[in-house]
């Protein structure tokens, strides 16, 4: 019973860390990254659809991304969605077949702004991990009458170690992303 609670919370915390890393990938560094564009939602026949489901994304140059729609009819909608995405600042143009998105050079102020965004995302991920810890702790407390206080106490200590390791993973990913952002 205790092992199930710990195993479940570990899996959920790992997913929260992975989600944070995915969020970090959507914040641009000096290079164009297909992951930055993958989560952009495009109105496709009245349904909001992620760009990665509507087009292939290629990165031929450092600051340029080529977007090739699977359906040429979606070309204009994709172009509008990219242009209207805040915090991206991409210059978008199409030739009737592909869309070319060029990212401007990052200024020092813009880099600092991105660092703030990444720190906010990291803090949200840490809050998520802590909420998972609280939920697991409540589940362990409910088991006190069945397994005893000593076993629950040991499990809570193990839960704290698991939580700390996941929070540390988020901090490490944050440090890597900050160094990427501040690198000129």
VOBA-1610 file (N, C-alpha, C; in pm, whole numbers, padded with zeros to 5 digits, always signed):
BEGIN
Unk+00082-00119+00000Unk+00000+00000+00000Unk+00087+00126+00000Unk+00183+00130+00093Unk+00272+00245+00100Unk+00357+00253-00026Unk+00406+00137-00070Unk+00489+00135-00190Unk+00410+00186-00311Unk+00282+00153-00319Unk+00199+00201-00429Unk+00187+00353-00428Unk+00165+00409-00310Unk+00152+00554-00297Unk+00282+00622-00339Unk+00395+00570-00291Unk+00525+00629-00325Unk+00556+00614-00474Unk+00525+00497-00528Unk+00550+00473-00670Unk+00465+00566-00757Unk+00339+00579-00723Unk+00249+00666-00798Unk+00294+00812-00791Unk+00331+00857-00672Unk+00374+00997-00659Unk+00506+01020-00732Unk+00595+00922-00732Unk+00722+00935-00805Unk+00695+00950-00955Unk+00606+00867-01007Unk+00574+00875-01150Unk+00512+01010-01186Unk+00422+01057-01102Unk+00357+01184-01130Unk+00456+01300-01121Unk+00547+01294-01024Unk+00647+01400-01010Unk+00741+01400-01130Unk+00777+01281-01177Unk+00864+01270-01295Unk+00795+01332-01416Unk+00665+01308-01430Unk+00590+01369-01540Unk+00587+01522-01527Unk+00577+01571-01404Unk+00577+01716-01382Unk+00711+01776-01422Unk+00820+01706-01391Unk+00954+01753-01430Unk+00967+01754-01582Unk+00919+01648-01647Unk+00926+01642-01793Unk+00842+01753-01857Unk+00726+01779-01798Unk+00642+01888-01849Unk+00713+02022-01836Unk+00784+02041-01726Unk+00859+02166-01706Unk+00969+02178-01812Unk+01039+02070-01840Unk+01144+02073-01942Unk+01085+02104-02080Unk+00967+02048-02108Unk+00900+02078-02235Unk+00862+02226-02241Unk+00815+02279-02129Unk+00781+02422-02123Unk+00905+02508-02147Unk+01018+02467-02089Unk+01142+02542-02107Unk+01181+02543-02255Unk+01156+02434-02324Unk+01194+02424-02465Unk+01114+02521-02552Unk+00995+02562-02505Unk+00914+02654-02584Unk+00963+02797-02574Unk+01051+02826-02479Unk+01108+02960-02466Unk+01231+02967-02553Unk+01237+03066-02638Unk+01344+03068-02737Unk+01477+03113-02679Unk+01580+03057-02733Unk+01716+03101-02705Unk+01762+03175-02830Unk+01887+03178-02858Unk+01936+03247-02976Unk+01904+03176-03106Unk+01863+03049-03097Unk+01837+02969-03217Unk+01688+02944-03233Unk+01646+02924-03356Unk+01509+02882-03384Unk+01500+02734-03348Unk+01398+02698-03276Unk+01382+02561-03231Unk+01241+02516-03269Unk+01226+02404-03338Unk+01092+02359-03376Unk+00997+02342-03257Unk+01050+02311-03140Unk+00964+02295-03022Unk+00897+02426-02982Unk+00959+02538-03015Unk+00899+02668-02984Unk+00768+02685-03059Unk+00760+02628-03177Unk+00644+02646-03264Unk+00544+02532-03252Unk+00587+02417-03202Unk+00504+02297-03203Unk+00372+02314-03127Unk+00373+02391-03020Unk+00254+02404-02936Unk+00163+02521-02977Unk+00200+02593-03081Unk+00116+02704-03129Unk-00016+02646-03179Unk-00127+02702-03133Unk-00258+02654-03174Unk-00306+02731-03297Unk-00351+02656-03397Unk-00397+02712-03523Unk-00545+02677-03539Unk-00624+02774-03581Unk-00766+02750-03608Unk-00775+02676-03741Unk-00801+02547-03735Unk-00806+02462-03854Unk-00947+02408-03869Unk-01022+02462-03962Unk-01163+02428-03983Unk-01243+02440-03853Unk-01218+02550-03781Unk-01293+02580-03660Unk-01244+02511-03535Unk-01141+02429-03545Unk-01088+02358-03429Unk-00946+02406-03402Unk-00916+02435-03276Unk-00781+02477-03239Unk-00692+02352-03238Unk-00594+02349-03326Unk-00508+02234-03346Unk-00362+02275-03331Unk-00280+02193-03258Unk-00137+02226-03247Unk-00070+02224-03385Unk+00021+02317-03405Unk+00091+02331-03533Unk+00163+02203-03573Unk+00218+02131-03476Unk+00295+02010-03508Unk+00208+01902-03573Unk+00074+01913-03558Unk-00017+01818-03623Unk-00057+01862-03763Unk-00028+01988-03795Unk-00069+02042-03925Unk+00045+02059-04024Unk+00170+02055-03975Unk+00281+02085-04064Unk+00410+02020-04014Unk+00504+02006-04106Unk+00637+01962-04065Unk+00721+02087-04039Unk+00808+02077-03940Unk+00891+02191-03899Unk+01037+02154-03922Unk+01108+02239-03995Unk+01250+02214-04024Unk+01330+02337-03985Unk+01452+02313-03941Unk+01538+02421-03894Unk+01666+02425-03979Unk+01662+02489-04099Unk+01779+02489-04186Unk+01891+02581-04141Unk+01856+02690-04072Unk+01954+02787-04026Unk+01928+02819-03880Unk+02021+02890-03819Unk+02013+02917-03676Unk+01886+02993-03635Unk+01847+03091-03714Unk+01733+03173-03674Unk+01614+03160-03768Unk+01613+03059-03853Unk+01507+03040-03951Unk+01441+02904-03933Unk+01311+02902-03947Unk+01236+02777-03940Unk+01146+02768-04062Unk+01148+02653-04128Unk+01060+02629-04243Unk+00942+02544-04197Unk+00822+02591-04227Unk+00701+02520-04189Unk+00632+02478-04318Unk+00617+02347-04338Unk+00552+02295-04457Unk+00419+02232-04416Unk+00307+02298-04448Unk+00176+02243-04410Unk+00144+02115-04488Unk+00078+02021-04420Unk+00033+01900-04488Unk-00084+01932-04580Unk-00165+02030-04540Unk-00279+02076-04619Unk-00251+02220-04660Unk-00234+02245-04789Unk-00200+02379-04836Unk-00308+02481-04803Unk-00431+02435-04780Unk-00540+02525-04745Unk-00522+02588-04608Unk-00437+02528-04525Unk-00415+02579-04389Unk-00299+02679-04385Unk-00236+02705-04499Unk-00118+02792-04504Unk-00144+02928-04441Unk-00251+02992-04480Unk-00281+03127-04430Unk-00311+03125-04279Unk-00388+03024-04233Unk-00422+03013-04091Unk-00297+02992-04006Unk-00205+02911-04054Unk-00081+02885-03982Unk+00001+03014-03973Unk+00010+03084-04085Unk+00086+03209-04088Unk+00030+03310-03988Unk-00101+03323-03984Unk-00166+03417-03891Unk-00141+03375-03745Unk-00151+03246-03717Unk-00131+03196-03580Unk+00012+03224-03532Unk+00109+03204-03619Unk+00249+03231-03581Unk+00271+03380-03559Unk+00217+03460-03649Unk+00234+03605-03639Unk+00169+03659-03511Unk+00056+03602-03471Unk-00018+03651-03354Unk+00030+03593-03222Unk+00128+03504-03224Unk+00178+03444-03101Unk+00264+03545-03026Unk+00226+03576-02900Unk+00306+03672-02823Unk+00440+03610-02782Unk+00536+03693-02751Unk+00669+03651-02704Unk+00750+03575-02808Unk+00705+03572-02934Unk+00781+03501-03036Unk+00851+03601-03126Unk+00780+03701-03172Unk+00839+03808-03252Unk+00895+03763-03386Unk+00841+03655-03440Unk+00893+03602-03566Unk+00842+03683-03685Unk+00931+03704-03782Unk+00892+03764-03910Unk+00849+03648-04000Unk+00724+03652-04045Unk+00667+03538-04117Unk+00634+03577-04260Unk+00666+03487-04352Unk+00631+03506-04492Unk+00610+03371-04557Unk+00526+03366-04661Unk+00507+03238-04730Unk+00518+03258-04880Unk+00553+03149-04947Unk+00566+03154-05092Unk+00457+03072-05161Unk+00351+03042-05088Unk+00242+02962-05142Unk+00257+02813-05116Unk+00376+02771-05074Unk+00401+02630-05046Unk+00450+02611-04903Unk+00547+02692-04864Unk+00602+02682-04729Unk+00597+02819-04660Unk+00607+02814-04529Unk+00614+02936-04450Unk+00755+02944-04395Unk+00815+03062-04407Unk+00949+03084-04354Unk+00935+03181-04237Unk+00972+03134-04117Unk+00967+03219-03998Unk+01110+03251-03957Unk+01141+03379-03951Unk+01275+03423-03913Unk+01266+03495-03779Unk+01347+03452-03686Unk+01347+03512-03552Unk+01450+03624-03546Unk+01413+03737-03487Unk+01510+03847-03474Unk+01617+03813-03371Unk+01728+03882-03379Unk+01836+03866-03281Unk+01784+03907-03143Unk+01824+03833-03042Unk+01780+03865-02905Unk+01863+03979-02846Unk+01794+04075-02786Unk+01863+04183-02715Unk+01885+04140-02571Unk+01968+04212-02499Unk+01995+04180-02359Unk+01868+04191-02275Unk+01787+04292-02301Unk+01662+04308-02226Unk+01566+04192-02253Unk+01560+04152-02380Unk+01471+04041-02417Unk+01517+03912-02352Unk+01647+03890-02343Unk+01701+03771-02277Unk+01662+03769-02130Unk+01673+03884-02064Unk+01636+03893-01922Unk+01487+03866-01904Unk+01408+03914-01997Unk+01264+03890-01993Unk+01234+03740-02005Unk+01305+03673-02095Unk+01287+03529-02111Unk+01331+03453-01986Unk+01436+03500-01921Unk+01479+03435-01797Unk+01368+03444-01692Unk+01302+03558-01684Unk+01191+03573-01589Unk+01078+03475-01623Unk+01049+03460-01752Unk+00944+03368-01794Unk+00980+03225-01754Unk+01105+03187-01777Unk+01149+03051-01744Unk+01145+03028-01593Unk+01184+03128-01516Unk+01178+03114-01369Unk+01034+03095-01322Unk+00941+03166-01384Unk+00800+03150-01349Unk+00753+03008-01381Unk+00793+02957-01498Unk+00756+02821-01536Unk+00816+02719-01439Unk+00940+02744-01395Unk+01005+02654-01300Unk+00931+02656-01166Unk+00893+02774-01122Unk+00822+02783-00995Unk+00686+02713-01003Unk+00619+02726-01116Unk+00492+02655-01135Unk+00512+02503-01128Unk+00620+02456-01188Unk+00649+02312-01185Unk+00680+02266-01042Unk+00754+02347-00967Unk+00784+02312-00828Unk+00657+02307-00745Unk+00567+02401-00770Unk+00439+02401-00698Unk+00361+02274-00731Unk+00365+02233-00856Unk+00299+02110-00897Unk+00356+01989-00823Unk+00488+01982-00813Unk+00553+01871-00742Unk+00515+01874-00594Unk+00512+01992-00536Unk+00476+02002-00394Unk+00330+01964-00370Unk+00245+01998-00464Unk+00104+01957-00452Unk+00091+01805-00459Unk+00171+01743-00544Unk+00172+01597-00552Unk+00222+01536-00421Unk+00322+01602-00361Unk+00373+01555-00231Unk+00262+01563-00126Unk+00191+01675-00125Unk+00084+01693-00026Unk-00023+01586-00043Unk-00060+01558-00167Unk-00161+01456-00195Unk-00113+01319-00147Unk+00013+01287-00176Unk+00068+01158-00132Unk+00074+01152+00020Unk+00109+01262+00084Unk+00115+01266+00231Unk-00023+01242+00290Unk-00125+01300+00230Unk-00263+01277+00276Unk-00301+01130+00262Unk-00260+01070+00151Unk-00288+00927+00129Unk-00215+00841+00233Unk-00091+00879+00265Unk-00015+00806+00367Unk-00080+00821+00505Unk-00125+00942+00536Unk-00190+00965+00665Unk-00317+00880+00677Unk-00386+00858+00567Unk-00506+00775+00569Unk-00472+00629+00596Unk-00349+00591+00571Unk-00307+00451+00592Unk-00254+00425+00734Unk-00243+00529+00817Unk-00185+00513+00951Unk-00251+00403+01031Unk-00382+00395+01028Unk-00453+00295+01109Unk-00427+00153+01059Unk-00398+00138+00929Unk-00377+00004+00872Unk-00234-00045+00888Unk-00135+00041+00871Unk+00004-00006+00870Unk+00087+00042+00989Unk+00040+00138+01063Unk+00114+00186+01180Unk+00185+00316+01152Unk+00206+00389+01262Unk+00267+00523+01250Unk+00413+00517+01208Unk+00487+00416+01255Unk+00629+00407+01221Unk+00650+00389+01070Unk+00571+00301+01010Unk+00582+00278+00866Unk+00546+00404+00787Unk+00442+00472+00831Unk+00401+00594+00763Unk+00508+00702+00779Unk+00569+00709+00897Unk+00675+00807+00921Unk+00794+00781+00829Unk+00833+00655+00814Unk+00942+00621+00723Unk+00906+00657+00578Unk+00783+00627+00542Unk+00738+00657+00406Unk+00737+00807+00381Unk+00699+00886+00481Unk+00698+01032+00464Unk+00840+01085+00445Unk+00936+01027+00516Unk+01075+01069+00498Unk+01122+01035+00357Unk+01083+00917+00310Unk+01120+00878+00174Unk+01052+00969+00072Unk+00928+01007+00098Unk+00854+01098+00012Unk+00924+01234+00004Unk+00976+01281+00117Unk+01050+01408+00118Unk+01174+01399+00030Unk+01245+01286+00037Unk+01365+01268-00047Unk+01328+01265-00196Unk+01219+01197-00227Unk+01172+01191-00366Unk+01137+01331-00415Unk+01065+01405-00331Unk+01025+01541-00368Unk+01147+01629-00389Unk+01243+01620-00298Unk+01365+01701-00308Unk+01440+01671-00438Unk+01450+01543-00473Unk+01523+01509-00596Unk+01452+01565-00720Unk+01319+01564-00720Unk+01247+01619-00835Unk+01255+01771-00840Unk+01250+01836-00726Unk+01266+01982-00723Unk+01407+02019-00769Unk+01506+01940-00726Unk+01644+01965-00770Unk+01658+01947-00922Unk+01586+01850-00978Unk+01589+01830-01124Unk+01534+01952-01196Unk+01428+02008-01142Unk+01371+02130-01202Unk+01471+02244-01192Unk+01536+02258-01076Unk+01636+02364-01058Unk+01753+02347-01156Unk+01798+02223-01176Unk+01907+02198-01270Unk+01867+02236-01413Unk+01745+02197-01452Unk+01697+02232-01586Unk+01685+02384-01601Unk+01643+02450-01494Unk+01632+02596-01494Unk+01769+02660-01513Unk+01869+02612-01442Unk+02004+02667-01455Unk+02056+02651-01597Unk+02033+02531-01655Unk+02078+02508-01793Unk+02009+02604-01890Unk+01879+02622-01872Unk+01804+02709-01963Unk+01846+02855-01946Unk+01868+02896-01821Unk+01914+03034-01798Unk+02050+03059-01864Unk+02141+02962-01852Unk+02271+02981-01915Unk+02257+02984-02067Unk+02166+02906-02123Unk+02139+02910-02268Unk+02087+03047-02309Unk+01995+03098-02230Unk+01933+03227-02263Unk+02031+03344-02253Unk+02118+03339-02154Unk+02209+03451-02132Unk+02335+03442-02216Unk+02357+03325-02280Unk+02473+03307-02367Unk+02456+03389-02494Unk+02558+03463-02528Unk+02549+03548-02647Unk+02625+03487-02762
//
